[in-house]
Amino acid sequence: MAHKIYTAHVGERGRIVIPAEVRRRLGVTQGTLLAFELDEGGSTVVEVRTAEDVARSGRGLLRNLAPGVDIAAELIRDRRAEAERESTGGAHAAER
């Protein structure tokens, strides 16, 4: 796969001006949070992505861990049961 290399100078306080074409292609605007992925040795940047893109790529990553189980509903049920135990002086109330 062909790729293009871009350069940038490091300025005062470590600031880097990202080339306009790179900003445009990544959708980077003022205030965008970027994630820099380094190689194992920490000496080479392997990838630069927006934090939003990193989060998006992780969504649904574990969805096949428990097929057919509604984890959100299970969590809500557990929280309600815990709240009920606390309000009636259950196990958690004794720890206070």
Buried (B, 14 or more C-beta within 10 A) or exposed (E): EEEEEEEEEEEEEEEEEBEEEEBEEBEBEEEEEBEEEEEEEEEEEEEEBBEEBBEEEEEEEEEEEEEEEEEEEEEEEEEEEEEEEBEEEEEEEEEE
